[in-house]
Amino acid sequence: MTSPAQAKSAISFYRASSLITGIFLLLVVVEMVLKYAFGLTIWSGGNAGFLGLVPNPVDDTGFPEEGIDISKTLLQIHGFLYVVYLFADFRLWRLAELKFMDFILIALGGIIPLSSFFIERQYTVKVNEIFAAKAGKEN
């Protein structure tokens, strides 16, 4: 039996992780466009200044000697956040007793650009209705 506090917590956690993961996914898309369409990598510090674009080298010897590769950092952060997003997805799926395909669709929201925003809205409404129906049956 899912308590109202658990339901609210699961929905809030899912919504927050969905928003953050979606934003970082959009940043990854921008990074990939810069890297593959324009041949640029985002760096911070060193010769690049606070935040700058550095041409992609043919080999690793052309990268700045100082600074942080923001491009790689964005990818790593998104990867970590996607794992958190999957945990939120699993928790919501389990508490709301959704179908397995719902779990898969929600999971795809973290890897298809812009979809997390639409999927989050759709499933927040759906899960709120499920939890409201469960609360009605308990009373």
trRosetta pair geometry for C-beta under 8 A, 3 or more apart (Angstrom, degrees):
i j d omega theta_ij theta_ji phi_ij phi_ji
1 138 7.2 97 -153 -99 121 131
2 6 5.1 -127 -164 84 79 126
2 7 5.4 90 147 -60 119 93
2 95 4.9 99 -110 -168 137 93
2 96 7.8 2 -31 -75 170 40
2 131 6.7 -87 103 -123 132 94
2 134 6.4 36 53 124 105 157
3 6 4.7 98 55 5 79 102
3 7 7.0 -144 94 -5 42 87
4 7 5.5 -54 -146 37 34 114
4 8 6.2 33 157 -18 68 106
4 131 7.4 112 -118 169 61 118
4 135 6.4 50 -79 -98 99 129
5 8 5.9 -54 -145 38 29 109
5 9 6.1 30 155 -19 63 110
6 9 5.7 -58 -145 39 28 112
6 10 6.1 29 157 -20 65 107
6 95 6.1 -161 140 -137 110 139
7 10 5.9 -55 -146 35 27 109
7 11 6.4 22 157 -14 63 108
7 95 6.4 -180 -97 149 62 132
7 96 7.9 96 -128 -77 91 80
7 127 7.7 178 -163 154 94 100
7 131 4.1 111 -154 -135 147 145
8 11 6.0 -58 -147 39 29 108
8 12 6.1 27 157 -17 65 111
9 12 5.9 -57 -143 39 27 109
9 13 6.1 25 160 -17 64 110
10 13 6.0 -57 -144 39 26 109
10 14 6.2 26 157 -18 63 110
10 88 7.6 146 -164 -161 64 72
10 91 5.2 -153 -131 131 101 105
10 92 5.0 148 164 -92 110 66
10 95 5.0 -133 -62 39 170 154
10 96 7.6 -168 118 -34 147 93
10 127 7.8 -120 108 166 112 144
11 14 5.8 -57 -146 39 28 111
11 15 6.2 28 157 -20 65 108
11 92 6.9 97 -85 -115 49 110
11 124 6.1 95 -159 -135 106 82
11 127 6.0 176 -95 103 104 130
11 128 6.8 62 -112 -71 153 81
11 131 7.8 -86 -43 -8 127 153
12 15 5.8 -55 -145 36 28 110
12 16 6.3 25 158 -15 64 108
13 16 6.0 -56 -146 38 28 108
13 17 6.2 21 159 -12 64 111
13 88 5.0 -157 129 -124 94 108
13 91 6.8 -5 86 78 136 146
13 92 8.0 -161 76 -55 95 98
14 17 6.0 -61 -143 42 27 105
14 18 6.0 30 157 -24 65 111
14 88 4.3 158 -97 161 60 112
14 89 6.8 107 -126 -76 104 43
14 91 7.3 -150 -62 73 99 102
14 92 4.6 35 -70 -55 145 138
14 120 7.3 171 139 -134 92 89
14 123 7.6 -91 147 107 143 122
14 124 7.5 180 97 -86 119 84
14 127 8.0 61 55 34 158 167
15 18 5.7 -56 -145 35 26 114
15 19 6.4 25 158 -18 63 107
15 120 6.0 105 -123 -171 63 118
15 124 6.1 51 -83 -92 108 128
16 19 6.0 -57 -149 35 29 109
16 20 6.3 19 159 -11 65 110
16 88 7.9 -153 63 -115 78 156
17 20 6.0 -58 -141 43 31 106
17 21 5.8 29 161 -17 67 113
17 81 7.2 173 -158 -176 81 84
17 84 5.3 -148 -132 124 123 97
17 85 4.5 172 152 -99 113 63
17 87 7.8 -143 -126 64 169 83
17 88 4.2 171 39 -3 151 157
18 21 6.0 -57 -139 42 23 107
18 22 6.0 26 159 -21 61 112
18 85 6.5 108 -82 -135 48 106
18 88 7.3 -127 -39 103 78 144
18 109 6.5 -15 -138 130 101 136
18 110 7.7 -111 -124 -77 61 84
18 116 4.9 -180 -170 174 83 104
18 117 7.5 145 149 -85 105 37
18 119 7.4 -143 -147 85 131 92
18 120 3.9 138 140 -91 156 127
19 22 5.8 -58 -147 36 24 113
19 23 6.5 24 157 -18 62 106
19 116 7.6 -178 -78 130 24 118
19 117 7.6 67 -107 -99 62 76
19 120 7.0 79 -54 -119 68 174
20 23 5.9 -54 -149 34 30 110
20 24 6.5 23 156 -11 65 108
20 81 5.8 -128 121 -156 105 134
21 24 5.9 -59 -147 42 31 106
21 25 6.2 36 153 -25 66 106
21 78 7.2 98 -148 -150 68 73
21 81 4.8 179 -95 137 78 111
21 82 5.9 110 -139 -87 122 56
21 84 7.5 -165 -66 73 114 94
21 85 4.3 20 -55 -67 158 141
21 109 7.9 85 99 119 127 88
21 110 4.8 -40 154 -127 141 95
21 116 5.8 -164 91 -131 99 165
22 25 5.6 -52 -146 33 30 114
22 26 6.7 31 154 -18 62 101
22 109 7.4 -43 -79 160 100 92
22 110 7.6 -102 -67 -114 60 53
22 114 7.3 72 -160 -115 108 21
22 116 3.6 -146 -79 73 106 129
22 117 5.4 115 -160 -48 161 80
22 120 7.5 -80 -36 -20 141 134
23 26 5.8 -54 -155 33 33 111
23 27 6.7 33 147 -17 64 104
24 27 5.3 -49 -148 36 40 115
24 28 6.4 46 150 -22 67 100
24 74 6.9 177 -164 -166 88 81
24 77 6.0 -130 -145 112 139 102
24 78 4.3 -180 139 -95 118 86
24 81 5.5 103 38 50 156 155
25 28 5.5 -48 -150 33 35 114
25 29 6.6 40 148 -22 64 100
25 78 6.1 118 -78 -143 55 127
25 110 6.8 -176 -62 -172 137 50
25 111 7.2 -164 -124 -116 133 23
25 113 5.6 -171 138 -104 111 67
25 116 6.8 131 23 -2 145 132
26 29 5.5 -47 -151 31 36 115
26 30 6.7 38 150 -18 64 100
26 113 6.2 106 -89 -147 63 101
26 114 7.4 75 -82 -63 103 66
27 30 5.6 -50 -150 35 36 112
27 31 6.3 39 149 -20 65 105
27 74 5.4 -133 126 -151 113 128
27 78 7.4 -164 69 -65 101 120
28 31 5.4 -52 -148 37 34 116
28 32 6.3 34 153 -20 66 104
28 74 5.6 174 -86 141 69 112
28 75 6.3 99 -122 -92 109 62
28 78 5.1 -7 -53 -41 133 165
29 32 5.8 -54 -147 36 31 110
29 33 6.5 32 153 -19 64 104
29 113 5.1 44 -61 -97 145 143
30 33 5.8 -54 -149 35 31 111
30 34 6.4 31 153 -17 64 106
31 34 5.8 -56 -150 38 30 111
31 35 6.1 25 155 -17 66 112
31 42 6.3 -81 -120 4 93 124
31 70 7.9 -144 -111 116 122 86
31 71 5.0 147 -163 -131 121 80
31 74 5.3 174 -46 75 157 153
31 75 7.4 -132 101 -51 155 86
32 35 5.6 -56 -141 41 31 110
32 36 5.8 -3 173 9 70 113
33 36 6.9 -67 -127 51 20 85
33 37 5.0 -14 -172 16 63 127
33 38 7.2 41 141 2 67 101
34 37 7.1 -37 -85 51 10 89
34 38 5.3 -47 -153 50 47 117
34 40 4.6 -71 171 74 94 100
34 41 7.4 140 122 -89 111 23
34 42 6.7 58 100 -43 157 94
34 53 6.8 -122 -170 -129 128 119
34 71 7.8 -133 81 -99 120 116
35 38 7.6 35 0 56 7 74
35 39 7.3 31 -172 -119 35 18
35 40 6.6 -105 -87 69 39 48
35 41 6.0 49 -103 -87 90 67
35 56 6.4 87 -153 -67 72 132
35 71 6.3 101 -70 -143 124 143
36 39 7.9 35 -142 -68 11 47
39 55 5.8 10 131 -152 101 77
39 56 4.7 -115 -171 25 71 107
40 53 4.2 -2 -175 -175 129 112
40 54 6.8 133 -158 64 72 33
40 55 6.2 -52 -101 -101 63 40
40 56 6.6 -116 -75 -27 12 83
41 53 7.1 141 66 -157 34 61
41 54 5.2 -33 64 66 89 88
41 55 7.7 24 16 123 85 10
41 56 5.5 108 -28 -83 103 74
41 63 7.6 -39 73 -117 152 98
41 69 6.6 -31 162 -148 123 93
41 71 4.9 -81 -157 -12 84 145
42 51 7.0 -10 -170 -168 97 87
42 52 7.6 157 -152 86 54 32
42 53 6.2 -36 -96 -100 56 64
42 54 7.8 148 -107 19 8 82
42 69 7.7 101 82 -173 62 52
42 70 4.0 -65 114 71 105 115
42 71 4.9 137 40 -52 85 81
42 74 7.5 50 60 -14 135 130
43 46 6.8 -49 153 53 127 115
43 48 3.9 158 91 -21 111 170
43 51 7.7 162 88 -151 44 42
43 52 5.6 -24 67 68 87 81
43 53 7.5 138 21 -114 81 15
43 54 4.9 29 -2 -8 128 123
43 63 7.9 157 -88 -164 136 90
43 64 5.8 98 -166 22 162 135
43 67 4.9 50 175 136 107 142
43 68 6.9 152 -160 75 64 45
43 69 6.1 -36 -105 -107 77 46
43 70 6.1 -174 -103 5 17 93
43 71 7.9 -31 -62 -5 56 93
44 48 6.5 -99 -97 93 12 125
44 50 6.4 -18 -149 165 85 40
44 51 5.2 -16 -101 -95 86 62
44 52 7.5 145 -93 20 38 69
44 67 5.7 170 84 -166 41 99
44 68 4.8 -14 60 56 96 97
44 70 5.3 87 -16 -53 102 113
45 48 6.7 36 65 57 32 98
45 49 7.8 -72 -93 110 10 14
45 50 7.5 27 -64 -124 46 27
45 66 5.9 -106 133 138 100 90
45 67 3.5 172 81 -115 88 74
45 68 5.7 72 23 5 122 79
46 64 4.5 127 119 159 152 136
46 65 6.8 165 -137 67 137 57
46 66 3.2 158 -95 87 106 90
46 67 3.3 -85 6 -35 115 108
47 52 7.8 -92 111 65 61 154
47 54 8.0 89 86 -98 102 118
47 64 5.3 -156 36 -125 102 123
47 66 7.1 117 -9 55 72 99
47 67 7.4 -88 31 -28 60 135
48 51 7.2 -37 139 180 107 15
48 52 3.2 -161 -175 53 85 120
48 53 7.5 151 -146 24 111 17
48 54 5.6 -71 -90 -52 119 108
48 64 6.0 -102 -24 -37 102 161
48 67 5.6 71 29 -122 115 165
49 52 4.9 98 42 -41 93 121
51 70 7.1 30 -136 -36 89 159
54 63 7.0 86 125 -138 147 62
54 64 6.1 -112 -107 -25 159 106
55 62 7.6 -56 92 147 90 130
57 60 6.8 133 81 -105 129 12
57 61 6.6 -146 158 65 155 55
57 62 2.5 157 -103 56 139 128
57 63 6.0 -110 6 -44 130 62
58 62 6.9 84 29 -5 62 139
59 62 6.6 113 67 -2 61 96
60 63 6.0 -31 -168 2 60 114
63 69 7.2 -24 -160 -83 137 115
64 67 5.0 22 100 31 135 125
68 73 6.3 27 159 -39 110 140
69 72 4.4 38 110 20 117 110
69 73 6.4 157 94 -17 63 89
70 73 5.2 -58 -144 42 36 117
70 74 6.1 45 156 -27 69 100
71 74 6.0 -52 -154 28 26 111
71 75 6.9 23 151 -14 60 105
72 75 5.6 -55 -153 36 37 112
72 76 6.3 34 152 -18 69 107
73 76 5.8 -57 -147 38 32 110
73 77 6.2 30 156 -18 67 107
74 77 5.9 -56 -144 38 28 108
74 78 6.2 27 158 -17 64 107
75 78 5.9 -56 -147 38 28 109
75 79 6.4 31 153 -22 62 107
76 79 5.6 -53 -149 34 31 114
76 80 6.5 30 154 -16 64 104
77 80 5.8 -55 -151 37 33 110
77 81 6.1 28 154 -15 67 110
78 81 5.6 -58 -142 43 32 110
78 82 6.1 39 155 -28 66 104
79 82 5.7 -51 -147 29 28 114
79 83 7.0 30 153 -19 60 99
80 83 5.9 -54 -160 29 35 111
80 84 6.8 32 146 -14 65 104
81 84 5.4 -51 -151 37 41 114
81 85 6.1 47 147 -24 68 103
81 110 8.0 -168 116 -152 85 119
82 85 5.2 -48 -145 36 35 118
82 86 6.4 40 152 -22 65 99
82 110 4.8 130 -132 158 88 135
82 111 7.1 56 -133 -66 134 84
83 86 5.7 -48 -150 33 33 112
83 87 6.7 36 149 -20 62 101
84 87 5.6 -52 -154 33 34 114
84 88 6.5 34 148 -17 66 103
85 88 5.6 -53 -149 37 33 111
85 89 6.2 39 149 -23 65 105
85 107 8.0 128 123 -129 100 55
85 109 7.8 -137 170 88 131 96
85 110 4.5 135 110 -91 153 141
85 116 7.8 -56 -150 -128 143 132
86 89 5.3 -49 -145 35 34 118
86 90 6.3 37 154 -21 65 103
86 107 6.0 39 -112 -121 86 97
86 110 7.1 -87 -55 19 75 160
87 90 5.7 -51 -147 35 31 111
87 91 6.3 31 153 -19 64 106
88 91 5.7 -53 -146 36 31 112
88 92 6.3 29 156 -17 65 107
89 92 6.0 -59 -148 39 26 108
89 93 6.0 28 155 -21 64 112
89 103 6.3 108 154 -152 105 70
89 106 4.5 162 -137 117 111 123
89 107 5.5 120 157 -73 170 71
89 110 7.9 -98 -42 -20 136 125
90 93 5.6 -56 -143 38 28 114
90 94 6.1 25 159 -18 65 109
90 103 7.0 46 -99 -141 54 115
91 94 6.0 -58 -146 37 26 108
91 95 6.2 15 162 -10 64 112
92 95 6.2 -61 -141 42 26 103
92 96 5.9 5 167 0 65 117
92 98 7.6 17 126 -1 79 131
92 106 7.2 -155 76 -162 129 169
92 123 7.2 71 146 151 144 127
92 127 6.1 -50 -172 -110 106 157
93 96 6.5 -68 -137 48 18 96
93 98 4.9 -87 -142 47 67 112
93 102 6.3 162 -120 99 97 102
93 103 4.3 39 -116 -89 155 96
93 106 6.9 -152 -63 35 108 146
94 97 7.4 15 180 -73 29 47
96 126 7.9 76 179 119 150 89
96 127 4.7 -78 -97 -131 149 94
96 130 4.8 76 -158 94 98 151
96 131 6.8 -70 -108 -53 87 86
97 130 7.4 -168 51 178 84 137
98 102 3.8 -86 158 73 127 149
98 103 6.5 152 92 -46 115 75
98 126 8.0 66 -105 127 119 125
98 127 7.6 -52 -59 -92 120 92
98 130 7.7 -90 -72 -69 81 170
99 102 4.9 108 60 -4 73 100
99 103 7.7 -131 104 -2 47 83
100 103 5.4 -46 -159 29 45 117
100 104 6.6 44 146 -18 70 101
101 104 5.5 -50 -149 37 39 113
101 105 6.3 40 152 -20 68 104
102 105 5.7 -52 -144 37 32 111
102 106 6.3 31 156 -17 65 105
102 123 7.3 128 -171 -115 105 118
103 106 6.0 -58 -149 38 27 108
103 107 6.3 29 152 -21 63 109
104 107 5.6 -56 -148 36 30 114
104 108 6.5 35 153 -24 64 102
105 108 5.7 -49 -151 29 32 113
105 109 7.3 49 147 -33 58 94
105 119 6.5 -174 145 -136 89 126
106 109 5.6 -38 -167 8 41 121
106 119 5.9 160 -117 159 54 129
106 123 5.9 35 -94 -57 110 166
107 110 6.4 -54 -173 25 44 107
107 111 7.7 9 146 5 68 107
108 111 6.1 -77 -155 48 47 95
108 112 5.5 18 161 -4 87 117
108 115 6.5 -41 123 115 87 150
108 119 7.5 159 78 -74 82 161
109 112 6.7 -62 -120 45 24 93
109 115 4.9 -136 -125 115 60 95
109 116 3.9 107 164 -99 96 62
109 118 7.8 -153 -123 62 107 71
109 119 3.8 -116 -90 53 130 148
109 120 6.8 135 -177 -42 153 75
110 116 5.8 67 -80 -85 45 122
112 115 4.0 29 90 8 107 138
112 116 7.8 159 67 -34 71 71
114 117 6.0 -50 -171 27 56 112
114 118 7.0 40 144 -8 78 106
115 118 5.7 -64 -153 44 45 105
115 119 5.5 38 155 -17 80 113
116 119 5.8 -57 -134 45 29 107
116 120 5.8 38 161 -29 64 108
117 120 5.9 -49 -145 30 22 114
117 121 6.8 20 155 -16 57 106
118 121 6.0 -56 -153 34 31 109
118 122 6.3 27 153 -16 66 109
119 122 5.7 -57 -145 39 33 111
119 123 6.0 16 163 -6 69 112
120 123 6.4 -66 -141 45 22 97
120 124 6.0 28 160 -26 63 111
121 124 5.9 -53 -143 31 25 113
121 125 6.8 22 159 -14 60 105
122 125 6.3 -65 -162 36 26 106
122 126 6.3 20 150 -15 65 114
123 126 5.2 -52 -138 42 40 114
123 127 5.7 36 163 -18 73 107
124 127 6.2 -56 -139 41 24 104
124 128 6.2 29 157 -21 61 108
125 128 5.9 -57 -148 35 26 112
125 129 6.6 26 154 -18 62 106
126 129 5.9 -60 -157 35 29 111
126 130 6.5 28 149 -19 65 106
127 130 5.3 -49 -146 35 38 114
127 131 6.2 34 156 -15 68 104
128 131 6.0 -56 -145 41 29 106
128 132 6.2 31 154 -21 64 108
129 132 5.7 -54 -144 37 29 112
129 133 6.3 30 155 -20 64 106
130 133 5.8 -56 -150 36 29 110
130 134 6.4 28 152 -18 64 106
131 134 5.5 -51 -146 37 34 113
131 135 6.3 36 154 -20 66 104
132 135 5.7 -53 -147 36 31 111
132 136 6.4 35 151 -22 63 105
133 136 5.6 -53 -149 34 32 114
133 137 6.6 33 153 -20 64 103
134 137 5.8 -53 -150 33 33 111
134 138 6.6 32 152 -21 64 105
135 138 5.8 -54 -150 33 33 112
135 139 6.8 27 154 -18 64 105
136 139 6.1 -59 -151 34 32 106
